[in-house]
Amino acid sequence: MVDKLWKQCEREIARLLNGERVPITGRQRGDAPDVAHRSLSIEVKSGARIPGYSFYANALDQAREAIQSDKSGWVPVAIAHAKGKQHKDDLVVMHLGDFIEGFLDNDKQVQKLRTIWRGLDGEEDGVREAEAEEVLLRVKPRKL
């Protein structure tokens, strides 16, 4: 039996993000995300028409065009702000490929740095631990 397109999409997203699709059986809204992941709560929305999709795709195109060759490490994002809302509640929209490349791939590096920083790799190298701590401070997200 062939899965419905939305199930196929959830499975593919789970594969791309190193997660696992959570079956819908017995699940109610808010019980569990569509994709189980060690650090993300992933809800997948797919369909022939996604409200606002072209609007945000255009905003991402503008962000990508604004990146010149000397800014090759930059990641294009679009920020959606609703009038009257606090900025901490704004939405950040980006291409999945950019998210994987810019954040999830770096997650492996951050985990290695944490291992070094905590001394879990069996090395007693204070210099490496200090370097790891410095990098972690740079990549640690700020609270709003």
C-alpha positions as CSV (number, residue, x, y, z in Angstrom):
1,M,0.0,0.0,0.0
2,V,1.3,3.4,-1.0
3,D,1.6,6.0,1.8
4,K,-0.4,9.3,1.5
5,L,1.7,12.2,0.3
6,W,1.7,13.9,3.7
7,K,3.1,10.7,5.3
8,Q,5.8,10.4,2.6
9,C,6.7,14.1,3.3
10,E,7.0,13.5,7.1
11,R,9.2,10.4,6.5
12,E,11.5,12.3,4.1
13,I,11.8,15.3,6.5
14,A,12.6,12.8,9.4
15,R,15.3,11.2,7.2
16,L,16.8,14.6,6.2
17,L,16.9,15.8,9.8
18,N,18.1,12.5,11.4
19,G,14.8,12.1,13.2
20,E,12.0,9.5,13.3
21,R,8.5,9.9,12.1
22,V,5.9,9.6,14.9
23,P,2.9,7.5,13.8
24,I,-0.4,9.4,14.2
25,T,-2.1,6.4,15.8
26,G,-3.6,7.5,19.1
27,R,-1.9,10.8,18.9
28,Q,-3.8,14.1,19.6
29,R,-2.8,17.6,18.9
30,G,0.1,18.6,21.2
31,D,0.9,15.0,22.3
32,A,3.9,14.6,20.1
33,P,5.5,16.3,17.1
34,D,5.3,14.8,13.6
35,V,9.0,14.0,13.8
36,A,10.9,12.9,16.9
37,H,14.3,14.6,17.1
38,R,16.8,14.9,19.9
39,S,16.8,18.8,19.9
40,L,13.9,19.9,17.7
41,S,10.1,19.7,17.9
42,I,9.2,19.2,14.2
43,E,5.7,19.8,12.8
44,V,5.5,19.1,9.0
45,K,2.9,21.0,6.9
46,S,2.6,19.9,3.3
47,G,0.0,20.3,0.6
48,A,-0.8,21.6,-2.8
49,R,-1.3,25.1,-1.4
50,I,0.5,26.4,1.6
51,P,-0.8,29.8,2.7
52,G,1.9,32.5,2.4
53,Y,4.4,30.1,0.8
54,S,5.1,32.3,-2.2
55,F,5.3,35.4,0.0
56,Y,8.0,33.8,2.1
57,A,9.8,32.2,-0.8
58,N,10.0,35.6,-2.4
59,A,11.4,37.1,0.8
60,L,14.0,34.4,0.9
61,D,15.0,35.0,-2.7
62,Q,15.5,38.7,-1.8
63,A,17.7,37.7,1.2
64,R,19.7,35.3,-1.0
65,E,20.2,38.0,-3.7
66,A,21.4,40.5,-1.0
67,I,24.3,38.1,-0.2
68,Q,27.4,39.1,-2.1
69,S,30.2,36.8,-2.9
70,D,32.3,38.2,0.0
71,K,29.5,37.1,2.4
72,S,29.6,33.4,1.5
73,G,29.0,32.2,5.0
74,W,25.8,34.1,5.4
75,V,22.4,32.3,5.6
76,P,19.4,33.9,4.1
77,V,16.4,34.1,6.4
78,A,13.0,35.9,6.3
79,I,11.5,37.2,9.5
80,A,7.7,37.4,9.8
81,H,6.5,40.0,12.3
82,A,2.8,40.5,13.1
83,K,1.8,44.0,14.2
84,G,1.2,44.2,17.9
85,K,3.2,41.1,18.7
86,Q,6.5,41.0,20.6
87,H,9.6,40.4,18.4
88,K,10.4,37.2,20.5
89,D,7.3,35.7,18.8
90,D,8.3,36.6,15.3
91,L,8.7,33.7,12.9
92,V,12.1,32.8,11.2
93,V,11.7,31.2,7.8
94,M,14.6,29.6,5.9
95,H,15.2,27.0,3.3
96,L,15.6,23.5,4.8
97,G,18.9,23.0,2.9
98,D,20.3,26.1,4.5
99,F,19.0,25.0,7.9
100,I,20.7,21.6,7.6
101,E,23.9,23.0,6.3
102,G,24.2,25.9,8.6
103,F,22.8,24.5,11.8
104,L,22.5,20.8,12.0
105,D,25.9,20.1,10.4
106,N,27.4,22.5,12.9
107,D,25.6,20.6,15.7
108,K,28.1,17.8,15.3
109,Q,30.9,20.2,15.7
110,V,29.3,21.7,18.8
111,Q,28.8,18.2,20.3
112,K,32.5,17.5,19.7
113,L,33.4,20.8,21.4
114,R,31.2,20.0,24.3
115,T,32.9,16.6,24.6
116,I,36.3,18.3,24.7
117,W,35.1,21.1,27.0
118,R,33.7,18.6,29.5
119,G,36.8,16.4,29.3
120,L,34.7,13.4,28.2
121,D,37.2,12.4,25.5
122,G,39.8,11.3,28.1
123,E,42.2,14.2,27.3
124,E,43.4,16.5,30.0
125,D,44.2,19.4,27.6
126,G,43.2,22.6,29.3
127,V,44.0,24.7,26.2
128,R,41.6,22.7,24.1
129,E,39.0,22.9,26.8
130,A,39.4,26.7,26.9
131,E,39.1,26.9,23.1
132,A,36.0,24.8,23.2
133,E,34.4,27.0,25.8
134,E,35.2,30.1,23.8
135,V,33.6,28.6,20.7
136,L,30.5,27.5,22.7
137,L,30.0,31.0,24.0
138,R,30.0,32.3,20.4
139,V,27.5,29.7,19.1
140,K,25.2,29.7,22.1
141,P,21.9,31.4,21.2
142,R,20.9,34.5,23.0
143,K,17.6,34.7,25.0
144,L,15.1,37.3,23.9
